[in-house]
Amino acid sequence: MKRLLLTSVLFCSFLSLRAADITQITNAFKEGNVSSVAKIMAKGADVIVPGSAKKYSGSEAVAKLDAFFKTHKPAGFQVVHHADKKDNGFFTGEISAADGRFRVNIIYRVEDGKAVIQSIKIE
């Protein structure tokens, strides 16, 4: 029994070492800090915001995200689900704002142990 427990703990420790650090992303969404989000977005990242069926990328994506944060000032952000694969991952979270809650889906790739945003969808 002890051997099984030790093996499980070691295996879980190994998996946690491979997981990308998404703290920078979650903190930026908690604060509604667009400049922090922009720094960790890939150049061709897609952004979809409420009220728009269009995907935006580049500087236009950052502008749309900024407009969203100005309209719906975040009061908090919570990760609901998170999954990593070898070189990429995703997570689903929820933004709490004065005017409601918004579901956020983020897809990222892993570069040097850090998450680089590929796609943001806010519903």
Backbone torsions as a table, in degrees:
resi	resn	phi	psi	omega
1	MET	NA	-42.4	179.5
2	LYS	-64.4	-37.3	179.6
3	ARG	-64.2	-42.1	178.6
4	LEU	-63.4	-43.5	178.7
5	LEU	-63.0	-45.2	179.0
6	LEU	-62.5	-43.0	178.6
7	THR	-62.0	-42.7	179.0
8	SER	-62.8	-44.3	179.7
9	VAL	-63.9	-43.7	179.1
10	LEU	-64.2	-41.0	179.7
11	PHE	-63.9	-45.2	179.0
12	CYS	-64.4	-37.2	177.4
13	SER	-63.1	-41.6	178.9
14	PHE	-62.8	-43.6	180.0
15	LEU	-64.2	-38.2	-179.1
16	SER	-68.6	-27.1	177.5
17	LEU	-69.2	-30.1	-178.3
18	ARG	-83.2	-18.8	-177.1
19	ALA	-68.0	140.3	177.8
20	ALA	-74.0	149.8	178.0
21	ASP	-85.2	113.1	-179.5
22	ILE	-102.3	7.9	-177.4
23	THR	-57.2	-41.6	-178.9
24	GLN	-61.9	-39.5	179.1
25	ILE	-67.9	-48.8	-176.9
26	THR	-63.9	-37.9	177.3
27	ASN	-64.6	-40.6	179.2
28	ALA	-63.3	-38.9	178.5
29	PHE	-72.7	-34.3	176.6
30	LYS	-60.8	-39.7	-176.7
31	GLU	-89.9	-12.7	-174.3
32	GLY	67.2	34.6	-174.4
33	ASN	-92.4	96.2	-176.7
34	VAL	-66.4	-37.2	-178.7
35	SER	-64.4	-35.5	176.5
36	SER	-68.6	-40.4	177.9
37	VAL	-64.1	-43.4	-178.1
38	ALA	-60.2	-34.9	-179.4
39	LYS	-66.8	-25.8	-177.1
40	ILE	-110.2	14.1	175.6
41	MET	-94.3	141.2	172.1
42	ALA	-66.7	155.2	-177.7
43	LYS	-60.0	-34.0	-179.2
44	GLY	-102.5	25.4	-177.7
45	ALA	-65.2	141.7	178.0
46	ASP	-96.6	140.7	177.0
47	VAL	-130.5	130.9	174.8
48	ILE	-123.7	126.9	-178.4
49	VAL	-120.2	159.6	178.9
50	PRO	-57.4	143.0	179.3
51	GLY	85.3	2.9	179.5
52	SER	-140.5	128.6	179.0
53	ALA	-93.5	0.1	-175.8
54	LYS	-92.9	145.2	172.7
55	LYS	-88.5	137.9	177.1
56	TYR	-117.4	148.5	175.4
57	SER	-138.4	163.1	178.6
58	GLY	68.5	-143.3	-176.1
59	SER	-66.1	-29.5	178.0
60	GLU	-66.8	-36.1	177.0
61	ALA	-64.5	-42.9	178.9
62	VAL	-63.8	-41.0	179.3
63	ALA	-64.1	-41.9	178.9
64	LYS	-66.1	-40.4	178.2
65	LEU	-65.4	-40.5	177.2
66	ASP	-61.3	-44.4	178.9
67	ALA	-63.1	-38.7	178.0
68	PHE	-62.8	-47.6	-178.9
69	PHE	-65.0	-32.7	178.2
70	LYS	-71.2	-35.9	179.5
71	THR	-77.5	-38.4	-176.3
72	HIS	-123.1	76.5	-176.5
73	LYS	-59.6	116.2	-179.5
74	PRO	-65.2	136.1	174.4
75	ALA	-107.8	-8.6	179.5
76	GLY	179.0	165.0	177.6
77	PHE	-147.5	134.4	-178.8
78	GLN	-133.3	132.4	175.9
79	VAL	-79.5	128.2	-179.3
80	VAL	-97.1	-40.1	-179.4
81	HIS	-147.7	142.9	-179.0
82	HIS	-144.8	132.0	177.6
83	ALA	-141.9	137.5	177.8
84	ASP	-116.4	147.2	167.9
85	LYS	-118.3	-165.7	-175.9
86	LYS	-57.9	-56.6	-175.1
87	ASP	-118.5	8.0	-179.8
88	ASN	-154.9	177.0	179.8
89	GLY	-172.1	-178.8	177.0
90	PHE	-152.2	161.0	169.2
91	PHE	-149.9	154.7	177.0
92	THR	-115.3	135.0	179.9
93	GLY	-138.1	-179.7	-179.8
94	GLU	-137.3	124.4	175.6
95	ILE	-90.4	129.4	172.3
96	SER	-98.6	124.9	177.7
97	ALA	-130.5	165.5	-179.1
98	ALA	-60.0	-30.6	-177.1
99	ASP	-101.2	14.4	176.0
100	GLY	142.1	-172.0	178.3
101	ARG	-115.1	143.4	-179.0
102	PHE	-129.1	133.1	178.3
103	ARG	-85.2	136.1	-178.4
104	VAL	-124.1	128.8	174.8
105	ASN	-115.4	125.3	-178.5
106	ILE	-125.8	129.2	174.7
107	ILE	-110.7	135.8	-178.6
108	TYR	-141.2	162.8	171.0
109	ARG	-113.0	157.0	-177.8
110	VAL	-100.6	125.0	176.2
111	GLU	-130.1	116.8	-179.7
112	ASP	55.2	38.9	177.8
113	GLY	78.5	2.6	-179.5
114	LYS	-113.7	148.7	179.6
115	ALA	-84.7	129.8	175.7
116	VAL	-116.2	118.3	-173.5
117	ILE	-66.9	129.4	176.1
118	GLN	-102.9	-34.0	-174.7
119	SER	-153.3	139.0	174.9
120	ILE	-129.6	126.6	175.3
121	LYS	-127.4	122.3	179.6
122	ILE	-113.3	127.6	-179.5
123	GLU	-123.3	NA	NA
